Amino acid sequence: MDTIAAIATPPGQGGVGIVRVSGAKVSSIAKAILGHCPPSRRAEYLSFNDFDGNVVDKGIALYFKKPNSFTGEDVLELHGHGGQVVLDMLLQQTLMHGARIARAGEFTERAFINDKLDLAQAEAVADLIAAESEDAARAAMRSLIGEFSASIHLLVEQLIELRMHVEAALDFPEEEIDFIDDKFISEKLDAIKQGVVGVLESARQGCLLKEGMTVVIAGKPNAGKSSLLNRLAESETAIVTDIPGTTRDVLREHIQIDGLPLHIIDTAGLRETDNVIELEGVRRAWKEIEKCDRLLYVIDSQTKDNLPDHIYKQIPEHIGLSVVYNKTDSSGEQNRIVERKNRTDIYLSAKNGHGVDLLRRHLKKCMGYERHSEGQFIARRRHITAIINTSNHLIAAAECLQNRAAELMAEDLKLAQQELSSITGEFTSDDLLGRIFADFCIGK
């Protein structure tokens, strides 16, 4: 492999800047720039010299001999002064002595290729760097040290054990192994399915911590949806009037609640209408509702209305539902939260802000802010997709078990294992690797 080099610290001025080099030519590059290759894993304060022997900078040099390095290759780090010109000069010296500029994420990609990290851990490196809250950083670190991977590996091992039992019955029928009548199979399959459900729940919470939660505000015209958007965003994002139907299009606002990212979408009022523009607004509103993580359905508490049945039946089952009874300043309702079986009711006033803190705390709870369980880890959308696909294959396998279709059951178990293994990189295409590491910053 080529020897790669990059500036590993952000652009701009700072007290310290780092140039990182990895590959087979590290030792010769160190000798050319430093005069000798430092002992492995021991910091030395040295002069950094250019091609003609002139001192470019002075700083700390660290050498990590393979395989005991981040990438699994020989690695050199030059810790100099954090000026962009000085760092560029240092980087140019590494290039003149045989290195090339690293691609985005190439150091971490090499760590994955050299079995220093699995793919979920490699992704957690970027997630830890990009974390926007303490909870997100802690969750990313749990993924980086392998907690997410360990839960996936446990499920894979359970699947392998189950597949061995099922396929033994197919390969050695003369031994009279009748797995259809074996309670072990159904019990083991149920246990794996439950394990997948648990991992999926943690992954979904982790994904919300990383990517943020998409919240759609919907309801009848003039219920106070735009006022609620403005109150949450703490800015006059949407036009607010007493005229019903002011919002005709979709309004988007990105905010943070205690560092947790929230994508809020205000939509047109949901009502029967012959107006072509309003009809298009209603259609776009439902389109956003179908894609969101949580729906805030706003009701004017003065009307004593409830969530209409025809609206409730159209809401996809996987979407969290919160019903906001707005305008308590006029209705006299007490500001409060009421937890129901399939939804949460919140009474507040968007106009004066009373009760809005209840909604903020509720949204943080939905994102996992109050969950400090050790099992929570950062996850990505592709992880969730793979886990959902695994669950579907396990459901299909259970149906095959009931129908005594042994060959089909074995195939579904195999596909379930492959979906889980794609999370850690055991079954992963080169195209996917390219997309994942292209999102990393240079020098990592």
C-alpha positions in Angstrom: 0.0 0.0 0.0 1.0 3.6 -0.6 2.3 5.7 2.3 -0.2 8.4 3.1 0.1 11.7 4.9 -2.3 14.5 5.9 -2.8 17.3 8.3 -4.8 15.8 11.2 -5.8 19.1 12.9 -8.5 21.6 11.7 -7.5 24.5 9.4 -6.6 27.8 11.0 -4.2 28.9 13.7 -3.7 27.0 17.0 -1.1 26.2 19.6 -0.4 22.7 18.1 -0.9 21.2 14.7 -0.3 17.6 13.7 0.9 16.0 10.5 0.2 12.2 10.4 1.9 9.7 8.1 1.1 6.0 7.7 2.7 3.2 5.6 5.9 1.4 4.6 7.9 4.5 4.0 7.4 6.0 7.5 10.8 5.0 8.7 12.7 6.6 5.8 10.5 9.7 6.0 11.3 10.0 9.7 15.0 9.7 9.0 14.9 12.4 6.3 12.9 14.9 8.3 14.1 14.2 11.9 17.6 12.8 11.3 16.6 9.4 12.7 13.6 7.3 13.4 12.5 7.8 17.0 12.0 4.7 19.3 8.5 3.3 19.1 5.9 4.9 21.3 8.3 7.4 22.9 7.9 11.2 22.4 11.0 13.1 21.3 11.4 16.9 21.0 13.2 17.4 17.6 13.8 19.7 14.7 11.7 19.2 11.6 14.0 19.7 8.6 13.2 20.4 4.9 14.7 18.6 1.9 17.8 20.9 2.1 18.4 20.4 5.8 16.9 23.7 6.9 14.7 23.7 10.1 11.1 24.2 9.2 9.8 23.8 12.8 10.5 22.2 16.1 8.1 19.9 18.0 7.2 16.5 19.3 7.7 13.4 17.1 5.9 10.2 17.8 6.6 6.9 16.0 4.3 3.8 16.3 5.7 0.6 14.9 3.3 -1.8 13.2 1.1 -3.5 14.2 0.8 -1.5 17.4 -0.7 1.6 15.8 -4.1 3.0 14.9 -3.8 1.9 11.3 -1.9 -1.3 11.9 0.9 0.1 9.8 4.0 2.2 10.8 2.7 5.6 11.8 4.6 8.9 12.4 3.0 12.0 14.0 4.7 15.3 13.9 3.3 17.7 16.5 4.4 21.2 15.6 3.1 24.7 15.9 -0.5 25.2 14.6 0.0 27.7 11.8 -1.4 26.6 8.4 1.7 27.7 6.5 4.0 25.7 8.8 1.8 22.6 8.6 1.6 22.8 4.8 5.4 23.0 4.7 5.7 19.9 6.9 3.2 18.1 4.8 5.1 18.9 1.6 8.3 17.4 3.1 6.5 14.1 3.7 5.2 14.2 0.1 8.7 14.9 -1.3 10.0 11.8 0.5 7.5 9.4 -0.9 4.1 9.9 0.7 0.9 10.9 -1.0 -2.0 13.0 0.3 -4.5 10.8 2.2 -8.1 10.5 1.1 -10.9 11.5 3.5 -11.1 8.7 6.1 -8.2 6.7 4.7 -6.4 6.3 8.0 -9.5 4.8 9.6 -10.2 2.7 6.5 -6.7 1.2 6.8 -7.4 0.5 10.5 -10.5 -1.5 9.3 -8.7 -3.3 6.5 -5.9 -4.3 9.0 -8.4 -5.6 11.5 -7.8 -2.9 14.1 -11.4 -1.9 14.0 -14.6 -3.4 12.6 -16.8 -1.3 10.4 -19.2 -0.2 13.1 -16.3 0.9 15.2 -14.7 2.7 12.3 -18.0 4.6 11.7 -18.0 5.5 15.4 -14.7 7.4 15.0 -16.4 9.9 12.7 -19.5 10.0 14.9 -17.4 10.8 18.0 -15.7 13.7 16.1 -19.1 15.0 14.9 -21.0 14.5 18.2 -23.1 17.6 19.1 -24.0 16.6 22.7 -22.4 14.8 25.6 -24.9 11.9 25.3 -24.0 11.5 21.6 -20.3 11.6 22.4 -20.7 8.9 25.1 -22.8 6.8 22.8 -20.2 7.1 20.0 -17.5 6.1 22.4 -19.4 3.0 23.5 -19.7 2.0 19.8 -16.0 2.8 19.3 -14.9 0.5 22.2 -17.0 -2.3 20.7 -20.3 -2.5 22.7 -22.5 -2.2 19.6 -20.3 -4.7 17.7 -20.4 -7.1 20.7 -24.2 -7.2 20.7 -24.2 -7.9 16.9 -21.5 -10.6 17.2 -23.6 -12.3 20.0 -26.6 -12.4 17.7 -24.5 -13.7 14.8 -23.1 -16.5 17.0 -26.6 -17.5 18.1 -27.7 -17.6 14.5 -24.7 -19.7 13.5 -25.6 -22.2 16.3 -29.2 -22.3 15.1 -28.1 -22.7 11.4 -25.8 -25.6 12.3 -28.7 -27.5 14.0 -31.1 -26.8 11.1 -28.7 -27.7 8.3 -27.6 -30.8 10.1 -31.1 -32.1 9.8 -31.0 -31.3 6.1 -27.5 -32.8 5.5 -27.9 -35.9 7.6 -31.5 -37.1 7.3 -30.4 -40.7 7.9 -29.5 -39.7 11.5 -33.2 -39.0 12.0 -32.6 -35.4 13.3 -36.2 -34.0 13.1 -35.7 -30.3 13.9 -39.4 -29.6 13.2 -40.3 -31.4 16.4 -37.4 -30.0 18.4 -38.5 -27.3 20.9 -34.9 -26.1 20.9 -35.4 -24.6 17.4 -38.5 -22.5 18.2 -37.1 -21.4 21.6 -33.8 -20.4 20.1 -35.4 -18.6 17.3 -37.7 -16.6 19.7 -34.7 -15.7 21.8 -32.8 -14.3 18.7 -35.9 -12.4 17.6 -36.1 -10.8 21.1 -32.4 -10.0 21.0 -32.8 -8.3 17.6 -35.8 -6.2 18.9 -33.6 -5.0 21.8 -30.7 -4.0 19.6 -33.1 -2.3 17.2 -34.5 -0.1 20.0 -31.0 0.9 21.1 -29.9 1.5 17.5 -32.9 3.8 16.9 -32.2 5.8 20.0 -28.5 6.1 19.0 -29.5 7.1 15.5 -31.6 9.9 16.9 -28.7 11.1 19.0 -26.4 11.2 16.0 -28.7 12.4 13.2 -31.4 14.2 15.1 -35.1 13.6 15.3 -37.5 14.8 12.6 -40.6 16.3 14.1 -43.6 17.3 12.0 -46.1 19.8 13.4 -49.6 19.2 12.0 -53.2 19.9 12.8 -56.2 21.9 11.7 -55.8 25.4 10.4 -55.4 28.1 13.0 -54.6 25.6 15.8 -51.3 27.5 16.5 -48.9 25.3 14.6 -46.8 28.2 13.3 -46.7 29.8 16.7 -45.4 26.5 18.2 -42.7 26.4 15.5 -41.7 29.9 16.3 -41.6 29.2 20.1 -39.5 26.1 19.7 -37.1 27.8 17.2 -37.1 31.0 19.4 -37.4 33.1 16.2 -40.1 34.4 13.9 -39.7 31.7 11.3 -43.3 31.4 10.3 -45.9 34.0 9.6 -48.6 34.0 12.4 -52.1 35.5 11.8 -55.6 34.9 12.9 -56.5 33.9 9.3 -56.8 30.1 8.9 -54.6 28.6 6.2 -51.7 31.0 6.4 -49.2 28.2 6.0 -49.6 26.7 2.5 -46.1 25.1 2.1 -43.7 23.2 4.3 -41.5 25.2 6.6 -38.3 23.7 8.0 -36.2 24.7 11.0 -33.1 23.1 12.5 -32.7 23.6 16.3 -31.0 22.1 19.2 -32.3 21.2 22.7 -29.4 20.9 25.1 -27.2 20.0 22.2 -29.6 17.4 20.7 -30.4 18.1 17.0 -34.0 18.5 16.1 -35.5 19.0 12.6 -38.9 20.7 12.9 -41.3 20.8 10.0 -44.4 23.0 10.0 -47.1 21.9 7.6 -50.3 23.3 6.1 -53.5 22.8 8.0 -55.2 19.4 7.5 -58.8 20.0 6.4 -61.2 19.2 3.6 -60.9 21.9 0.9 -61.6 22.6 -2.8 -58.8 25.1 -3.0 -56.1 23.7 -5.3 -53.2 25.4 -3.4 -54.5 24.1 -0.1 -55.0 20.6 -1.4 -51.3 20.6 -2.5 -50.3 21.8 0.9 -52.3 19.0 2.6 -50.7 16.5 0.3 -47.2 17.7 1.2 -48.1 17.7 4.8 -49.0 13.9 4.7 -45.9 13.3 2.7 -43.8 14.8 5.5 -45.8 13.0 8.2 -45.0 9.6 6.6 -41.3 10.2 6.8 -41.0 11.8 10.3 -39.8 10.3 13.6 -42.5 12.0 15.7 -45.7 13.8 14.9 -46.9 16.8 17.0 -50.7 17.1 16.2 -51.8 20.5 17.5 -55.4 21.1 18.7 -56.9 24.3 19.8 -57.8 23.5 23.5 -60.6 26.1 23.3 -62.6 23.9 20.9 -62.6 20.9 23.2 -61.8 18.8 20.1 -59.9 15.5 20.2 -57.6 13.8 17.7 -60.0 12.8 14.8 -60.2 9.0 14.2 -59.7 9.4 10.4 -56.4 11.3 11.1 -55.3 8.7 13.7 -55.9 5.8 11.3 -53.7 7.5 8.6 -50.7 7.9 10.9 -48.1 5.1 10.2 -47.7 2.8 13.3 -44.0 3.3 13.6 -44.3 7.1 14.1 -44.4 8.4 17.7 -47.5 10.6 18.4 -47.8 13.5 20.7 -51.0 15.5 20.8 -50.5 19.2 21.7 -53.5 21.0 23.2 -52.5 24.6 22.5 -53.9 28.0 23.7 -54.3 27.1 27.3 -53.9 30.8 28.0 -57.4 31.2 26.6 -59.1 27.9 27.5 -58.0 27.9 31.1 -56.6 24.3 30.9 -53.7 23.4 33.2 -50.4 23.1 31.5 -49.4 19.4 31.9 -48.4 16.1 30.3 -50.6 13.1 30.2 -49.2 9.8 29.1 -51.6 7.6 27.3 -51.3 4.1 25.8 -50.4 5.0 22.2 -49.6 8.7 22.6 -48.6 11.6 24.9 -50.9 14.6 25.4 -49.3 17.9 26.2 -51.2 21.1 27.3 -49.4 24.4 26.7 -49.6 27.9 25.3 -47.3 28.6 22.4 -48.4 32.3 22.6 -46.9 33.0 26.0 -44.6 30.0 26.2 -46.2 28.5 29.3 -45.9 24.7 29.2 -43.4 24.7 26.3 -40.6 23.5 28.6 -42.8 20.4 29.2 -42.7 19.8 25.4 -39.0 20.3 25.2 -38.4 17.8 28.0 -40.7 15.4 26.3 -38.8 15.7 23.0 -35.5 15.1 24.8 -36.9 12.0 26.4 -38.1 10.8 23.0 -34.5 11.2 21.7 -33.1 9.1 24.6 -31.7 12.1 26.6 -32.9 10.6 29.9 -31.8 7.1 29.1 -28.4 6.5 30.5 -28.3 2.7 30.1 -25.0 1.2 29.3 -26.5 -0.5 26.2 -27.1 2.8 24.3 -24.7 3.3 21.4 -24.5 5.4 18.3 -26.0 3.9 15.2 -26.6 4.9 11.6 -29.6 4.5 9.2 -27.8 1.7 7.4 -27.5 -0.2 10.7 -31.2 0.2 11.4 -32.1 -1.0 7.9 -29.9 -4.1 8.3 -31.4 -4.9 11.7 -35.0 -4.5 10.3 -34.1 -6.7 7.4 -32.7 -9.3 9.9 -36.0 -9.2 11.8 -38.0 -9.7 8.6 -35.9 -12.8 7.7 -36.4 -14.2 11.2 -40.1 -13.7 10.9 -40.0 -15.5 7.6 -37.9 -18.3 9.2 -40.5 -18.7 11.9 -43.2 -19.1 9.3 -41.1 -21.7 7.5 -40.8 -23.6 10.8 -44.6 -23.7 11.1 -44.9 -24.9 7.5 -42.2 -27.5 7.9 -40.2 -25.9 5.0 -36.7 -26.7 6.3 -34.8 -25.6 3.2 -36.5 -22.2 3.1 -35.9 -21.7 6.8 -32.2 -22.4 6.4 -32.0 -19.8 3.6 -33.8 -17.1 5.7 -31.4 -17.8 8.6 -28.5 -17.4 6.3 -29.8 -14.1 5.0 -30.4 -12.8 8.5 -26.8 -13.6 9.4 -25.5 -11.8 6.4 -27.6 -8.7 7.2 -26.1 -8.5 10.7 -22.6 -9.2 9.5 -22.9 -6.3 7.1 -23.0 -3.9 10.1 -19.5 -4.9 11.3 -18.1 -5.3 7.8 -17.9 -9.1 7.3 -20.3 -8.9 4.4 -19.8 -5.4 2.9 -19.4 -4.2 -0.7 -16.5 -2.0 -1.8 -19.0 0.6 -2.9 -20.4 0.9 0.6 -16.9 1.2 2.1 -16.2 4.1 -0.3 -19.4 5.9 0.7 -18.8 5.4 4.4 -15.2 6.6 4.5 -15.8 9.5 2.1 -17.8 11.2 4.8 -14.8 11.3 7.2 -12.6 14.3 7.7 -9.1 14.4 6.1 -6.4 13.1 8.4 -8.6 10.6 10.2 
